C-alpha cells in the first residue's frame, strides 16, 4: 500500500488517498500505460533512452500497488491515485519531441484516456474518440 490507510467499508477494502479532501474513501483504479521512447536516427549513441525508460518504470513501481509487465512498452497497474494525478507523472519522464506516452483507465472511468508527446498516427482519435491530449505544461 502506498501512502494511505486501509479501511473496510462494506465488503471491499478501500484505500484513503493521501491528498483526498475530508478523508474520503477512494477505491483502487486500474490503468494501462503504453509508451514509445525513441531518439532521432542520426544520434548513434542514445544516452538518455535508458534513463527515460527507467524513469517511466520507476513511476509505476513507486505508485502502483500491483503491476503486470509482459511487454517492454506496456504496463497494466493498480493504484489508489486518480487519473488527474497519475497521468501527469509520466509526462515528466519522456522527451515529448521524440517519445509518447498513452494512458487509460480500465472499468469505471474508462473514458479517462490521454496521450502526450510525439505520435504520427492520428487514427487513434477515431479508435478512442474520447482520447485527450495532455497539455505540455
N, C-alpha and C positions, 0 to 999 in steps of 0.2 A: 504494500500500500504506500502511496506517495503523498505526503503532506496532508493527511486528513485523518479523521477518526471514523471507525466503523460503527454503524448503528444498524439495528434490525428493526424495521418498520413493517409490520405485517409479516409476509413470508420471505422476502428477499433482503439480503443485506445491502445497504446503500452506503455511500461514502459522503462525507461532508467536504465539499470543495473548499480549500483554504481561503479563497477570495470571495466566497458566497456571502451575500448580504443576509443578515439575520439568521445565520447558521442553518440555512435551508438545505434539505437533503437533495443530493444530485445523484442520479443513477449513473452507472458506468456507461460509456459510449464506445462504440467500435468504429474504427476508421480504416480506410485503405489509403495507402500512400504509394504513388508511383513517381519516379524521377529519372531524369537523364542528366548526367554530368559529362560535359563534352568540351574539350578545348579545341581551338582552331587547328586545322590540319597543318598549318605552317609552323606550329610550335612542336618541335620534335620531343623535347623533354617537357613533361607535363607535371611540374612540381606541385601544383595545387589540386590536381584531380583527386588524389588520395585524401588530402586534407578536407576537401569539401564533402567527399563521400563519408568520411569518418564523422564529420560534424552532423550530418543527417542521421546516421546510425546512433550517435550519442544522444540526440534529442529523443528519439524513440525509446532508447533504453533508459533514459532518465525519467521520462514522464509516463511510460506505459506500465500497466500492471502486468500484462502478458503480451506477447507478440509472436507472430509467425513470419518467418523469412526463409522461403524456399528459393526464391528468385533474388538475384543481387539487386534488382531495382524495384522490388515490390515488397511492402510491409503491410500486414494486417495487424492492428494493435488495439488494445483496450485501455482506456484511461478514464479518469473522472473529470477531465478538463473539457470544457465546452468548445465548440468549433471556433468561435470568435477568438479564443485564446490559444488554441493549439495550432491552427493553420499558420499564423504569422511566425511561429517559432522556426519553421522550416525555411522561410524566406531568407533568413539571416545566413543560412548555410551554403547558399548557392551563388554563382555568378550569373545574374539574370541576362547578361549579354550572350551567354553560351549555353546555360543549363535551364531546365524547367523542373517544377515540382507540381504534381497534380494530387489533390487530396479530396476525399469524400467520406461521408458518414454512412454507415450501414443501418438498416432498420429505421426506427423512428428518427426523423431528421435527415433522411436520405437526400433531401433537396439541398443539403449543405455540401456543396462541392465548389472547389476553387482551383484555379491554375495560376501559376506565376512563372515568369521567365520567358525564355525564347522557345517558341514552338512554331512550326511552319504549317502544319495541317489544321486548318480551321474547321474541318468536318466534325471535330469534337463537339462543337456547339450545336450541330444538328443531332448528334447522338445523345448528348446531355444538354437539352435546351435550357435548363436552369443553372448551368455552369456559370460561375462568375470569375472574372479576372481580379486577382488581388492587386490592389494599388501598389505602386513602387515604394511608397514610404509609409 
